[in-house]
Amino acid sequence: MATDDVVAELSEAAGLPLPRRWRVTTANNSPFIKSVHLETPLDLADVLGFYRAELSKRGWTENDGAVVEPDRAMIAFTTADGPALLRLIHQEDRTIADLSLRKATAANAGILPTPGQVRLMLGNDTDEEAVITINEQTITLAARAGRSLTDGADAKRKSPDSPQIDLPPGKYKVTLKVARSAAQDREFEVAANETWGLLVGPGGVPLPVHLY
C-alpha cells in the first residue's frame, strides 16, 4: 500500500496521529507525557512514511541520527512542546509503533526509573490469572492486579498492587499467557530513563503504555 493511501486519525486520549488500519492501540496523556502505541498490518516502510508526513505537518523537526532498518526504526523529533520519539518494530504480520512526546513537567519520584534503566510496571485487566515472561523473568499476576497503572502515575503515587521490574535499555520479547487463551508474544524496544506499563488486556493481549 502506498503511503499516500494510509488515512490518518487522531487518538482521542492523546491527540496524536495514528493510521486508521490498526488492530490494537493504547494511549496515555498524563501531566508529563503524551503517548500512543499501536499494532497495524501495514508494512514498516508505510508506517514510517505515514508518520514522517503527519509529524512534519505538525511542525515537528526530525533530529539527526535516525535509525532506519528493514525491521526497525527509531527517530527523535524536536517539537514546540518538548522532545518526541518514534519507534517502529516489524514482527511477523504486523508493525508495532510507539510515538511519545515528553512534556516539560517534572515527573514524580514514584514513576521515575533508576537512572540509566527502564522501569516496567505490570497490570492485569482481566478476571483470570496471567503469567508474563520477559528477560528470563516470569511473573504471575492475579486477576485485576495493578489494573490502574496510569491512575498511579497521574496521582503521583504507584498503585500498590502493580509489580514492577527494572531492565537495561534494549529490545525485548514478552510472552503473556492467561488460562483460557493461547500464549501471545510481542517485541518492544525501550530506551534508558523511560517508564512503561504493560497491561494484560482482554483475551490475554499485551497492551504496552508509555508512562514516562
C-alpha positions in Angstrom: 0.0 0.0 0.0 1.4 3.4 -0.9 1.9 5.9 2.0 -0.5 8.4 0.4 -3.3 5.8 0.8 -2.8 5.5 4.6 -5.6 7.5 6.2 -4.8 9.3 9.4 -7.0 9.6 12.5 -6.3 11.0 16.0 -6.0 9.2 19.2 -8.9 10.6 21.3 -6.8 10.3 24.5 -3.5 11.7 23.4 -4.4 13.7 20.3 -1.5 12.1 18.3 -1.9 10.7 14.8 -2.3 7.0 14.0 -3.0 5.2 10.8 -6.6 4.1 10.5 -5.7 0.5 9.8 -4.8 -0.7 13.3 -5.5 -3.8 15.3 -4.6 -2.8 18.9 -3.9 0.7 20.3 -3.4 2.3 23.7 -2.8 5.9 24.6 -1.7 8.0 27.6 -2.0 11.7 28.3 -0.5 12.5 31.7 0.9 15.7 33.1 4.4 14.7 31.8 3.8 12.6 28.6 1.6 12.1 25.6 2.0 8.6 24.0 0.3 6.2 21.7 1.0 2.5 21.0 -0.4 0.6 18.1 -0.2 -2.6 16.1 -1.0 -2.4 12.4 -0.9 -4.8 9.5 0.9 -2.2 7.4 4.5 -2.6 6.4 7.1 -0.8 8.4 8.0 1.4 5.4 4.4 2.5 5.0 4.1 3.3 8.7 7.4 5.2 8.7 6.3 7.2 5.7 3.0 7.9 7.3 4.5 9.3 10.5 7.2 11.3 8.8 4.5 13.0 6.7 2.0 13.6 9.5 4.5 14.8 12.0 6.1 17.2 9.5 2.6 18.7 9.1 2.6 19.4 12.8 5.9 21.3 12.6 7.9 18.5 14.2 11.6 18.6 13.2 13.4 15.3 12.7 16.7 15.2 14.5 20.0 13.8 13.1 20.9 10.2 13.9 17.7 8.4 12.8 18.0 4.6 12.7 16.1 3.1 9.8 16.5 -0.7 9.1 14.2 -3.2 7.4 12.7 -4.4 10.6 13.0 -1.4 13.0 13.3 2.3 13.1 13.9 5.0 15.7 13.6 8.7 15.1 13.8 11.6 17.6 12.0 14.8 16.9 12.1 18.4 18.3 8.7 19.9 18.9 7.4 23.2 20.4 6.1 21.2 23.3 9.1 19.0 24.1 11.2 16.1 22.8 9.4 13.4 20.9 10.4 9.9 19.8 9.0 7.4 17.2 9.9 3.7 17.5 8.8 1.0 15.0 9.4 -2.7 15.0 8.2 -5.2 12.4 7.1 -8.6 13.9 5.7 -11.4 11.8 2.5 -9.9 10.2 2.4 -6.6 12.0 4.3 -3.3 12.6 4.4 -2.1 16.2 4.6 1.6 16.6 5.3 3.8 19.7 5.1 7.5 19.5 5.7 9.7 22.5 6.1 13.4 23.4 7.6 14.1 26.8 6.3 17.3 28.4 8.3 19.8 30.4 6.6 19.0 33.7 8.9 17.1 36.1 7.8 13.6 36.9 7.2 12.4 40.4 9.6 10.0 42.1 7.1 7.2 42.2 7.2 6.7 38.4 10.9 7.6 37.7 13.1 4.7 36.6 16.5 4.0 38.1 18.9 6.3 36.2 20.1 4.6 33.0 17.5 1.8 33.4 13.9 1.2 32.2 11.1 0.7 34.7 8.3 -1.7 33.7 5.1 -1.7 35.7 2.8 -4.6 35.2 -1.0 -4.8 35.5 -3.8 -7.3 34.7 -7.1 -6.0 33.4 -8.7 -9.5 33.2 -10.6 -11.8 35.6 -8.0 -14.5 35.1 -4.5 -15.1 36.5 -1.9 -14.0 33.9 1.8 -15.1 33.5 4.3 -12.7 31.9 7.8 -13.8 30.9 10.4 -11.1 30.0 14.1 -11.1 30.1 14.2 -14.6 31.6 11.9 -13.4 34.4 8.5 -15.0 34.9 5.9 -13.0 36.9 2.4 -14.2 37.9 -0.3 -11.5 38.1 -3.5 -12.2 40.0 -6.8 -11.2 38.3 -7.2 -7.4 38.2 -3.9 -6.8 39.9 -2.4 -3.4 39.1 -5.0 -2.6 36.5 -4.9 1.1 37.2 -1.3 1.8 36.0 -2.0 5.3 34.7 -4.0 6.2 37.8 -0.9 5.6 39.9 1.1 7.8 37.6 -1.3 10.7 37.4 -2.0 10.7 41.1 1.8 10.9 41.8 1.9 7.5 43.5 2.4 4.0 42.4 -0.5 1.6 42.5 0.3 -0.6 45.5 -0.5 -3.8 43.6 1.4 -3.0 40.5 4.5 -5.3 40.3 7.5 -3.6 38.7 10.9 -4.6 37.3 13.9 -2.6 36.2 15.5 -3.5 32.8 18.5 -2.4 30.8 17.6 -0.4 27.7 17.1 -2.6 24.6 14.7 -4.8 22.6 12.7 -7.4 24.5 10.4 -10.3 23.7 7.4 -10.6 26.0 5.4 -13.7 26.4 1.9 -13.4 28.0 -0.4 -16.2 28.9 -3.8 -16.3 30.6 -5.6 -19.5 31.4 -8.2 -19.7 28.6 -6.2 -18.1 25.8 -3.1 -19.1 23.7 0.2 -17.5 24.7 1.0 -14.3 22.8 4.5 -12.9 22.0 5.4 -9.3 21.3 8.6 -7.4 20.8 9.2 -3.9 22.0 12.2 -1.6 22.3 12.8 0.7 25.3 15.4 3.4 26.0 17.2 4.4 29.2 15.2 6.6 31.6 11.8 5.5 30.4 8.9 4.0 32.4 6.4 1.7 30.7 3.3 -0.1 31.8 2.4 -3.5 30.4 -1.3 -4.3 30.9 -2.9 -7.7 30.3 -5.9 -6.9 28.1 -9.0 -8.9 27.0 -8.0 -12.3 25.6 -4.6 -12.0 27.1 -3.4 -9.3 24.6 -0.4 -7.4 25.9 -1.1 -3.7 25.9 2.1 -1.5 26.4 1.5 2.0 27.7 4.3 4.6 27.7 4.1 6.3 31.2 7.3 8.4 31.2 
